[in-house]
Amino acid sequence: MASGFGRVGSITAPLIIGALSASVGFAGVFGLTTAVLATGVIVTLVFALSTAERSLEELAAPLPPDPGRSDTNDTEQGALSS
């Protein structure tokens, strides 16, 4: 999903910057870019997990069981034994 957002951003950013440069100028485009990046930094600081001195097992929360899926995985075992 993050890759999809990255692709959308990489396609739309030049279009938006090109359109804005005509109306707000060079300083406005860089001001807007700075505001977007600063927002990203703030969101990361507020919502990111602290990963210092922690293993992946400690960071990963266990997933709840999926009621629609069985625990045996018969199709994968059958494919491996064939």
C-alpha positions as CSV (number, residue, x, y, z in Angstrom):
1,M,0.0,0.0,0.0
2,A,2.8,2.4,0.8
3,S,4.3,1.7,-2.6
4,G,1.0,2.7,-4.2
5,F,0.9,6.0,-2.3
6,G,4.5,6.6,-3.4
7,R,3.7,6.0,-7.0
8,V,0.7,8.3,-6.9
9,G,2.8,11.0,-5.2
10,S,5.6,10.7,-7.7
11,I,3.1,11.1,-10.6
12,T,1.1,14.0,-9.1
13,A,3.9,16.0,-7.4
14,P,5.4,17.3,-10.6
15,L,2.0,18.2,-11.9
16,I,1.0,20.1,-8.8
17,I,4.4,21.8,-8.5
18,G,4.2,22.9,-12.1
19,A,0.7,24.3,-11.7
20,L,1.5,26.1,-8.5
21,S,4.8,27.6,-9.7
22,A,2.8,29.8,-12.2
23,S,0.5,31.1,-9.5
24,V,2.6,31.2,-6.2
25,G,6.1,31.4,-7.6
26,F,9.4,29.8,-6.6
27,A,9.2,30.7,-2.9
28,G,5.6,29.4,-2.7
29,V,6.4,26.1,-4.2
30,F,9.4,25.6,-1.8
31,G,7.3,26.8,1.1
32,L,4.6,24.3,0.3
33,T,7.2,21.5,-0.1
34,T,8.7,22.4,3.3
35,A,5.3,22.4,4.9
36,V,4.5,18.9,3.5
37,L,7.8,17.5,4.7
38,A,7.5,19.1,8.1
39,T,4.1,17.5,8.5
40,G,5.6,14.1,7.7
41,V,8.3,14.6,10.3
42,I,5.7,15.6,12.9
43,V,3.5,12.6,12.1
44,T,6.5,10.3,12.3
45,L,7.6,11.7,15.6
46,V,4.2,11.3,17.1
47,F,3.1,7.9,15.8
48,A,6.3,6.0,15.1
49,L,7.4,3.1,17.4
50,S,10.6,3.4,19.3
51,T,12.8,0.6,17.9
52,A,16.1,1.3,19.7
53,E,17.5,-1.9,21.3
54,R,14.3,-3.9,20.4
55,S,14.0,-7.0,18.2
56,L,11.4,-7.5,15.5
57,E,9.6,-10.0,17.7
58,E,9.2,-7.4,20.4
59,L,7.9,-4.8,17.9
60,A,5.4,-7.1,16.1
61,A,2.1,-7.4,17.8
62,P,0.5,-10.8,17.4
63,L,-2.3,-10.9,14.8
64,P,-5.7,-11.9,15.9
65,P,-6.9,-15.3,14.5
66,D,-8.7,-15.1,11.2
67,P,-12.1,-16.9,11.6
68,G,-12.4,-17.7,7.9
69,R,-9.0,-19.5,7.7
70,S,-8.1,-22.9,9.1
71,D,-4.9,-23.5,11.0
72,T,-3.8,-26.5,9.0
73,N,-3.0,-25.0,5.6
74,D,-3.8,-28.3,3.8
75,T,-3.3,-26.7,0.3
76,E,0.3,-25.6,1.1
77,Q,1.3,-28.9,2.7
78,G,-0.2,-30.8,-0.3
79,A,1.7,-28.7,-2.8
80,L,4.9,-29.2,-1.0
81,S,4.6,-33.0,-0.7
82,S,3.7,-33.4,-4.4
